[in-house]
Amino acid sequence: MNIARVRWACRRGMLELDVLFQPFVEAHYEQMNDLDKGIFVRLLEGEDPVLFAWFMGHEQCPDPELAEMVIRVRGRAAP
């Protein structure tokens, strides 16, 4: 997925997710390897309520790759 499509996919229905995804993509996406880019894109395919629960720690992500990406995004999203 090209960067323009990834940026568009980061525009969510929840502001809380926007403020996590958009800064992360701008600062880190292009430097990620292809495997990590694929995992991030797969994460973006999730539904907002599920993603919100994972990022806020209300639920544990059952997929280990996605769970690791949640940790990465949460830790690196802040400018």
C-alpha positions as CSV (number, residue, x, y, z in Angstrom):
1,M,0.0,0.0,0.0
2,N,1.4,3.4,-0.9
3,I,1.9,6.1,1.6
4,A,-1.1,8.2,0.4
5,R,-3.4,5.2,0.9
6,V,-1.9,4.5,4.3
7,R,-2.4,8.2,5.3
8,W,-6.0,8.0,4.2
9,A,-6.6,4.7,6.1
10,C,-5.3,6.5,9.2
11,R,-8.2,8.9,9.1
12,R,-10.6,7.2,11.4
13,G,-14.0,7.8,12.9
14,M,-12.5,8.3,16.3
15,L,-10.3,11.2,17.1
16,E,-8.5,9.1,19.7
17,L,-7.3,6.8,16.9
18,D,-6.4,9.7,14.6
19,V,-4.1,11.2,17.1
20,L,-2.3,7.9,17.4
21,F,-2.1,6.8,13.8
22,Q,-1.4,10.0,11.9
23,P,1.7,11.1,13.8
24,F,3.1,7.6,13.7
25,V,2.7,7.3,10.0
26,E,4.3,10.7,9.3
27,A,7.3,9.9,11.5
28,H,7.9,6.2,11.1
29,Y,6.0,4.4,8.2
30,E,8.4,5.1,5.4
31,Q,11.4,3.9,7.4
32,M,9.7,0.6,8.3
33,N,10.6,-2.7,6.6
34,D,8.0,-4.3,4.3
35,L,6.9,-6.9,6.9
36,D,6.2,-4.2,9.5
37,K,4.4,-2.1,6.9
38,G,2.2,-5.0,6.1
39,I,1.4,-5.6,9.8
40,F,0.6,-1.9,10.2
41,V,-1.7,-2.0,7.2
42,R,-3.4,-5.1,8.6
43,L,-3.9,-3.2,11.9
44,L,-5.6,-0.4,10.0
45,E,-8.1,-2.9,8.7
46,G,-9.5,-3.4,12.2
47,E,-12.7,-1.8,13.3
48,D,-12.5,1.4,15.4
49,P,-14.1,0.1,18.6
50,V,-11.8,-3.0,18.6
51,L,-8.7,-0.8,17.9
52,F,-9.7,1.6,20.6
53,A,-10.1,-1.2,23.1
54,W,-6.6,-2.5,22.2
55,F,-4.9,0.9,22.3
56,M,-6.6,2.0,25.6
57,G,-5.7,-1.4,27.2
58,H,-9.3,-2.4,27.8
59,E,-8.7,-5.6,25.8
60,Q,-5.7,-7.7,24.8
61,C,-5.1,-8.1,21.0
62,P,-5.2,-11.9,20.3
63,D,-2.8,-11.6,17.3
64,P,0.9,-11.3,18.5
65,E,2.1,-9.3,15.5
66,L,-0.8,-6.8,15.8
67,A,-0.3,-6.6,19.6
68,E,3.4,-5.7,19.1
69,M,2.4,-3.1,16.5
70,V,-0.1,-1.6,19.0
71,I,2.7,-1.2,21.5
72,R,5.0,0.4,18.9
73,V,2.3,2.8,17.7
74,R,1.3,3.7,21.3
75,G,5.0,4.3,22.2
76,R,6.0,6.3,19.1
77,A,2.9,8.3,18.2
78,A,3.7,11.3,20.3
79,P,5.8,13.9,18.6
